[in-house]
Amino acid sequence: MEARVSQQNPGQVIQVPNTLRLKVGGRLGGFDPAAIAKAEAALKNLSGNFAQWLQDEVVKLETARQRVKSEGVNAETMEQLYLRAHDLKGLGTTYEFPLITRIAASLCRLIDDKDKRDQAPMALIDGHIDAIKASARDGIKTDDHPIGKALVEELERRVADMGL
């Protein structure tokens, strides 16, 4: 059977009611502002631990780098290095160091492809890790800091020069 549309009535728009808004409670989706405030307060209370937690993650990254250097570049050592960098990519901003998130993201781009990880220059990997360590050590949290900005932009440029 063939459907035909007449010239006089080329089509009809049918408005479907937005029942999702009714189900989730309107514009804010039913979020309780008091619950959000409570969660923010809890996060603020935890923020005193951020420096130690960040340092723990940096130590894990350094340990992974040392494994690569002692055991050599192989699938397992590079995977561990990638996982540590990926963790810092996600946690840097949470721990109030968005610069570390950005540097770790650049490192992840460099070693993201499992088939090409062994081709990543170790000097560039080291540059990323050393920049992360310096940022944490010296409290350089954002790319508003001139040294942080220069470091991250140079690392990103070198990764981009590799076509990544």
LINDA-V210897 format. One line per field, one symbol per residue. burial: + if it has 9 or more other ideal C-beta (glycine too) atoms within 8 Angstrom, else -. A space follows every 50 residues. Layout:
burial: ???
This chain:
burial: -----------------------------------+-------------+ --+++-++-++++++-++--------+++++++++++++-++--+-++++ +++++++++++-----+--+-+-++++++-++++++---++-+-+--++- +++-++-++-----
